């Protein structure tokens, strides 16, 4: 019998969930950044092999939410816990155990599905420091297995993939084996633009911005030109000045980096028009959040 199941990757912000998702899939699906709270919606990745199908949920980092948007992010992560056939708690092994880790231990411990603790970033940790952490997560038999990995280098990821297969139930695939994800291409394009925005900005800017596609015009099938117009939302005029940059230098840099990435991703020439728009408190606007949520296709 083939195996099939949903695997929730949960953890604190910056634990490396998106990097691990990409590593397990063998392709870049999730955007990655060193900024916390990069993942804002549950991202679905599909890994299909002869032995079955793993549906991976890359979830927003669980944190104390201060805005409506962040409350929705945490809700999606907790919802994924309830829907999963297997829960992977991803831990940043390079930082000391804290209150946030204790909270997640308790939260994940209440999940009814089998659980695996994934100790990530072992490339940054000396082995003598790793062993006590493995012992801590082994207490109370909360986890079926504890797997140390480096999602960045790939160390231990093959062992983790085999661990996931061992704990999945028997069953038929959920999706077409040819699919990598269920998200619309437009959503993934907007995410890649946002990735470049995160890469090139700092301070509070990454937390207060979003990317909204305004138009998508194809002049023909690939490799014909694709014209994309997108808006970068910010919350204040001071943030808008930072994103635009002196004489438009920052928004041009973001646009160039995003266009080059999109042309490689889509396999066609892209014209990308970026506009910066100030929408105070967009993170508290239920209509705007609903619009961004609909774009994800979930």
N, C-alpha and C positions, 0 to 999 in steps of 0.2 A: 504494500500500500504506500502511496505517496503521502508526504506530510505537507500540511499547509496551516499557517497561523499568522496572527497579528502580533508583532513584537513592539512594545512601547519603549523607546529610549527616553528616560526621564532623568532629571538631575538639576543641579543649581545652574545659574547662568555661567557661561564660559567653561563648562565641564568638558566640552569637546563633542557634543552629540552630533552636530552637523558634520564635523570632520569624520566622525566614525561612520555616519550614514554613507557618506561618499566612498569611504574606504570599503565598506561591506558591499556596496553596489558595484564598485569598480569603475564608477563614472561620477562626474560632478553633477549633482542634482541640487543640493543645498548650497546657498551662499555661505561663506565663512568669513569671520572677522575676529579681531582681538577685542572688539567692543562687546560688553555684556548685552544681553537681550536682543541679539541679532535676529534670532528666529522669533517671529511674531504669530505664526499660525502653525497648526499641525501640518507637517509636510509628510506626504506618503511616498515612500520608495518601494519598488517591487523587485524582488530578487527571485528569479525563476531558474531552477536547475532540473535535471532529469528526476531528481528525488522529490521534487515538490516546489512549493512557493512560500517565501517569507515576505510578508507585508510589514515594512518597517515604518513606525511612526516617529519622526523627529519632532520633539515637542518643545515649546518655549520653556526656558529655564524657570523653575519655581522660585519665586521671590515674594517679598511683601509688596503688594501692588498699591500704587499711589494714584493711579488714573484709571478711568473706565477701560482704556485700551489694555492696560496691564492686568486688570481684573479678568478681562476676557482671555488674555494669554494664559494666565494660571488656570482658568476654568478649562481651557482646551487640554492642558497637560493633565489635569486631574480626570477629565473625561476619558482620555486615552488609557489611563490606568484601568478604568472600569471595563473598557472594550477589549483589552489585550488578552491574548492567550498565553503570553509570556512577558514579564516585566524585567527590563534591564535598568538597574539603577547605575547611572554613570557618575563616577566620583573623580574629582581632580585630586590625584594622589600627591601632587606637588605642594599642596597647601595644607596647613594643620586642620584637623577635625574641629568643627565648631558647632554652634547652635543650629545653623542652617542644615548641617549634615544630620544632626540628631533629629530635627523635625522631619527630614526626608526619610530617615530610617523608620520612623514611626508611621509616616504616611504610606510608604511602600509596604511596610509590614502588615497593613490592613488589606492589601490587595489579595483577592482570592486566587489569582493565577500564580503559577510557579514564578520564582524570582531568581535573578542572577545579578550579582554585584560585579560591575566592571570597573576596575581601578585603572583609570586612564592617566596618560602622561608619565609613564614609567621611565621614559627617556630622560626625565628631569629629576629622578629620584634614585638615591643610592639604595642598593638592596637591603642593607641593615635597617633603613627607615621604612621600607615597604612591608617587611614581615610583620611588625606590630600592627600595621593598618589592616593587613589581611586577617590577622587574629581578631581584631575588633569587629570586622564585618562578619566573621565566622561565628560570633557569639549568638546564642539563642536559636541557631539553626533557621534563621530567617531566609537564607538563600540556598538554593539547590547547588550552586557552584559560585566560586569567586575566581574571576579571570583577570589577571593583570595584562594591560595592553598599552600600546602607544598608537593612537589613531593617526598621528602625524607620520610616523615612520613605518607603520604597518606591523610592528613587532607584536606578536600575540594575537593578531586579528584573525589569522586562519584558525587558531584554536578556539577563538570566540565564535566564529561562524559554525564550526562543528558542534559547539556547545548549544547554539540556538537550534540546530537541526535535531539534536538529541531530545530536546524538551518540547518540541512542537507536537501537537496532536496529529493523528492521521486524518487525511481529508483531501478533497479536491481543490484545485486552485481557485482563488477568488476572482482573478482577473486574467485577461488574455496574456499568455506567456510572452508576447512581444512587447508588452508595455513596461516602461521603466517607472512611470508615475501616472496618476489620474488627474494631475493639475493641468489646466489649459496653458498653452504655450505663452499666451500673453502675460499670465501671472508670473511665469518663470523669467520672462524678459524684464518685467518690472523689478523683480527681485535682483536680477543681475545689475540693473542700473543702480539700485539701492546699495548693492555691495560696493560699487565704486565710490558712491557718496560716503559710505562708512570708511572706506580706505583713506580718503583724502581730507576728511574733516575730523575735528576733535572736540574736546570739552563736552558741552551739553548737546551739540548739534545732532549727533547720531540718534539721540533719544527722542528728539522733537521733530523728526522729519519722516516723510513717507513719499512714495513714488506712485503716481496715478497716471495710467495710460489714457491719453485723450483721443488719439486716433491711430489707426493701423491701416495703411493703404498699400496694397500690392499691385505693382504694375504688370505682373505676370508670375508664372511659376518660377521657382529658383532656377538659375541664379539671378533673375531679374531683381531690380531695385525694390527694397521694402522701405517705405517711409513711416517712421514712428514719431509721434509727438507725445511728450510726457511732461507732466508737471511735478515739480518737487515741492511738497507742502512743508512750510515752516510755521512757527507759532508767533513770531514777532518780526518787526522790521529790522532789528539788529541782527537776528539770525539770517534774514534774507540777505543783508549786506555781506555777511560772512560767506554764504553759499555762492552768491554771485561773484564775489571777489573784486579786486581792483580792476576796473575796466572790463569786467566779465571774465577774468582769468580763471577763477575757480570753477565756475560752471562750464567753461570751455574744457578744462582739464578733466572734469567728471565726464562730460559728453564724449571726449575723444577716447578715454579709457573704456567707457561702456560700449561705444560703437565698435571698437576693435574686438572686444570680447564677444559682442553679439554677432559680428560677422563670422567669427570662428564657430560659434555655437550654432548659428542658423544655416551656415554654408551659403550665404548670399550677401550681396552688397546692401548696406543699410545707411539710410539717412536718418539721423537722430536729432530731433529738435527738443531741447530742454528749456523749460520755463520755470521760474521760481515764483511761487505764489504764497502769500501770507494768509493763513487761516487761523486766527487765535483760537486756542483750546480745541483744535481738531481732535485731540486724543480723548476729549470728553463728549464729542459730538456723535450720538448714536447713529445718525444717518450716514455720516462719513465713514464710520467704522463698519457699518453694514455694507456699504459700497465696496470698501477694501476687502471685506470678507467674501463677498460674492465673487470678486475677481479670482479668488483662490480656487473656486470650483468645488468647494466642500459643501 
